[in-house]
Amino acid sequence: MTVAPRRPSGILAGPIDDPAGPALPAVGAPPGLMVLHRPSRFAGTVVDCSTDAVVLCDARGETRRFPNAPGTFLVDGVPARLVPAAGPAGPAPGTTGRVTDARTASGSRAVVGARARVARAGRILVEGIHDAELVEHVWGDDLRLEGVVVERLDGADRLAEVLRAIDPAPGRRVGVLLDHLVPGSKEARIAAAVAHPCVLVTGTPYVDVWAAVIPAALGIPAWPDIPRGTDWKAGVCAALGVAEPRELWRRIRASVRDWTDLEQPLVRAVEELIDFVTADDPTAG
């Protein structure tokens, strides 16, 4: 019997669109479970699951409804048959749930039965949609449990404008994640201009969040070396023979199982930001 692989064999491997058959494992799909719809490559958390349909919401807040056909969804990279989650819906909002030995994609201990808390006034800002999707993909469980919202800047140049609108203060801390935060870069100059005790700017040395994914997770030995002056994403797509960045990003995101598929500078930066924005919540305790 042929066993479906846990992940694509390489970055250029296409999706397998045929159902894997009736022997697929049945996986309970409670709200908040991260899954990937294989034909469309749409990744998101479960909003609702019935025997006929599954509703997913991605990191941008886009909600889509898909037929619940066996083999069309991946859970932790494995084809599955999604079934409505059995048992009670969990404790009422405000209760803590039960800490288990299971681990989330970020490596934290999973908490069973806890509802997502009301969003804090503080938040984490990231540069663009891919940064937001990757943070949600790996740290989504932690963020919902802590009530931390991730918002897009849609360009580091907008940071000062967005901070003025948020007006950071105690109990309303802001964490900022920037790409290419190295001496002499534009991002380093933007970060240096931020001087507020309730704002923390961290980042990674990578020119784009794509490069924060470990190449081995994608089945390549290294990220291509793109000459200066060439758009980095376009250059990577050309080097890997992929038609457009959107398609390549879908494959990159699907290849990330958990934090171990990410470079450590990104892991450290995100976890530092989560700690910072949750440190002085006046409603805690």
C-alpha positions in Angstrom: 0.0 0.0 0.0 1.3 3.4 -0.9 1.5 5.8 2.0 1.0 9.5 1.3 4.1 11.6 2.3 4.0 13.9 5.2 5.1 16.8 3.1 6.0 17.5 -0.6 9.2 15.9 -1.7 10.5 19.2 -3.0 9.6 22.7 -3.7 8.7 22.0 -7.3 6.5 19.0 -6.5 2.9 19.8 -7.4 -0.1 19.1 -5.2 -1.8 15.7 -5.3 -5.4 16.4 -6.2 -6.8 12.9 -6.1 -8.5 11.7 -2.9 -6.4 9.3 -0.9 -9.2 6.8 -0.5 -11.5 5.5 2.3 -8.6 4.5 4.6 -7.9 8.1 5.5 -7.7 8.9 9.2 -10.7 10.7 10.6 -9.6 13.9 12.3 -11.8 15.9 14.6 -11.9 19.5 13.4 -12.7 21.9 16.2 -12.7 25.7 15.6 -9.1 26.9 15.5 -7.5 23.8 13.9 -5.1 24.8 11.1 -5.6 22.9 7.9 -4.7 23.2 4.2 -7.3 22.7 1.4 -5.2 20.8 -1.1 -6.8 21.7 -4.5 -6.9 25.5 -3.8 -3.8 25.6 -1.5 -5.9 27.8 0.8 -4.6 27.5 4.4 -6.6 28.6 7.5 -8.2 27.7 10.7 -11.4 25.9 11.0 -14.4 28.1 11.6 -17.0 25.4 11.2 -17.0 21.7 10.2 -19.9 19.5 9.2 -20.2 16.3 7.3 -20.9 18.3 4.1 -18.7 21.4 4.3 -15.7 23.0 6.0 -15.4 26.8 6.6 -11.8 28.1 6.9 -10.5 31.6 7.8 -7.0 32.6 6.7 -4.6 35.1 8.3 -6.1 38.0 6.3 -9.6 37.3 7.7 -10.8 35.8 4.4 -13.4 33.1 4.9 -14.0 30.3 2.4 -16.4 27.3 2.4 -15.2 24.0 0.8 -17.0 20.7 0.3 -15.9 18.2 3.0 -14.6 15.5 0.6 -12.2 12.8 2.0 -8.6 13.6 1.2 -9.0 17.2 0.2 -7.6 18.6 3.4 -4.1 18.3 5.1 -3.7 18.3 8.8 0.0 18.6 9.9 0.9 17.8 6.3 -1.1 14.5 6.3 -4.3 13.9 4.1 -7.3 13.4 6.4 -11.0 13.1 6.5 -12.3 15.9 8.6 -15.2 15.2 11.0 -17.1 17.5 13.4 -15.2 17.6 16.7 -16.8 15.4 19.3 -17.5 16.4 22.9 -18.5 19.6 24.6 -17.5 23.0 23.1 -15.3 23.7 26.0 -15.4 26.0 29.1 -16.9 29.4 29.0 -14.9 32.4 27.9 -12.4 33.5 30.6 -11.6 29.9 31.8 -8.1 28.7 31.3 -8.5 25.2 29.9 -6.2 22.3 30.5 -2.5 22.3 29.7 -1.4 19.1 28.0 1.9 17.4 26.9 1.0 18.0 23.2 2.8 20.8 21.5 1.5 23.6 19.2 3.3 24.5 16.0 5.3 27.0 17.9 6.5 24.4 20.4 4.3 25.6 23.3 2.3 23.2 25.4 -1.2 22.9 23.9 -4.1 24.1 26.0 -7.3 22.0 25.6 -10.7 23.5 26.2 -9.6 27.2 26.3 -11.5 29.7 24.2 -9.7 32.5 22.4 -9.6 35.5 24.7 -10.9 39.0 23.7 -8.2 40.8 21.7 -5.8 43.0 23.7 -5.3 46.6 23.0 -1.7 45.8 22.2 -0.8 44.1 18.9 2.0 42.9 16.7 2.7 44.7 13.4 4.4 42.9 10.4 5.4 44.2 7.1 3.2 42.3 4.7 0.7 39.5 4.0 3.3 36.7 3.9 4.8 37.7 7.2 1.2 37.7 8.7 0.4 34.3 7.2 3.6 32.6 8.4 3.2 34.0 12.0 -0.4 32.8 12.1 0.5 29.4 10.7 3.1 28.8 13.4 2.1 30.9 16.4 -1.7 31.1 15.7 -2.7 29.0 18.7 -0.5 31.1 21.1 -1.8 34.3 19.7 -5.5 33.4 20.1 -4.9 32.1 23.6 -3.2 35.4 24.5 -5.6 37.6 22.6 -2.8 39.1 20.4 -3.8 40.5 17.0 -1.3 40.6 14.1 -1.8 43.5 11.7 -0.1 44.3 8.4 1.8 47.5 7.8 1.9 46.8 4.0 5.4 48.3 3.9 7.8 49.3 6.7 7.6 52.9 5.4 4.2 53.2 7.0 5.4 52.3 10.6 5.5 55.9 12.0 2.1 56.7 10.6 0.5 53.5 12.0 2.1 54.0 15.4 0.7 57.5 15.6 -2.8 56.1 14.9 -2.4 53.4 17.6 -0.9 55.8 20.2 1.0 53.1 22.2 0.8 53.3 26.0 1.0 51.0 29.0 -1.5 48.3 28.4 -1.4 49.1 24.7 2.1 47.9 23.8 3.1 47.4 20.1 5.6 44.9 18.8 7.0 45.4 15.3 8.6 42.6 13.1 10.8 43.9 10.3 12.6 42.0 7.5 16.3 42.9 6.7 17.0 44.5 10.0 20.7 44.8 9.5 23.1 47.8 9.9 22.8 50.4 7.2 19.5 49.0 5.8 16.3 51.2 5.3 14.6 49.0 8.0 17.4 49.7 10.5 16.9 53.5 10.0 13.2 53.1 10.4 13.7 51.1 13.6 16.2 53.6 15.0 13.6 56.4 14.6 11.2 54.6 17.0 11.8 55.8 20.5 8.9 54.8 22.7 9.0 52.6 25.9 5.8 50.8 24.8 7.1 49.9 21.3 9.6 47.1 20.6 11.0 46.6 17.1 12.7 43.3 16.3 13.5 41.6 13.0 15.5 39.2 11.0 18.5 39.6 8.7 16.7 38.1 5.8 15.7 40.3 2.9 12.2 38.7 2.9 10.3 36.4 5.2 10.5 33.6 2.6 14.2 33.3 3.4 13.3 32.7 7.1 12.1 29.2 6.0 14.8 26.6 6.2 15.7 25.5 2.7 15.7 21.9 3.6 12.0 22.2 4.5 11.4 23.0 0.8 13.6 20.3 -0.6 16.3 22.7 -1.8 19.9 23.0 -0.6 19.9 26.8 -0.3 18.0 29.8 -1.3 19.1 31.1 -4.7 21.7 33.9 -4.8 19.8 36.9 -6.4 22.0 39.7 -7.8 21.5 43.2 -6.3 19.1 45.3 -8.3 16.8 42.3 -9.1 13.5 41.9 -7.3 14.3 39.2 -4.8 11.0 37.3 -5.1 10.9 37.5 -8.9 14.5 36.3 -8.9 13.8 33.3 -6.7 10.8 32.3 -8.8 12.9 32.5 -11.9 15.7 30.4 -10.4 13.4 27.7 -9.2 11.3 27.7 -12.4 8.0 28.8 -10.8 5.8 31.1 -12.8 4.7 33.6 -10.1 5.4 34.5 -6.5 1.8 33.6 -5.4 2.3 30.0 -6.5 5.7 29.7 -4.9 4.5 31.2 -1.6 1.7 28.6 -1.4 4.3 25.9 -1.6 6.6 27.6 0.9 3.8 28.0 3.4 2.6 24.4 3.0 6.1 23.1 3.6 6.3 24.6 7.1 5.1 22.1 9.7 6.2 24.0 12.8 8.8 26.3 14.3 11.6 23.8 13.5 11.2 24.6 9.8 12.0 28.2 10.5 15.4 30.0 11.0 16.1 30.8 14.6 16.3 34.6 14.2 12.6 34.7 13.2 11.6 32.3 16.0 13.4 34.4 18.6 12.0 37.7 17.2 8.4 36.6 17.2 8.5 35.1 20.7 10.2 38.2 22.0 7.4 40.3 20.6 4.6 38.1 22.0 6.3 38.3 25.5 6.6 42.1 25.1 3.0 42.9 24.1 1.5 40.6 26.8 3.8 41.8 29.6 1.8 44.6 31.1 -1.8 43.8 30.3 -3.8 45.5 33.1 -6.6 42.9 32.7 -4.3 40.0 33.4 -4.7 38.0 36.6 
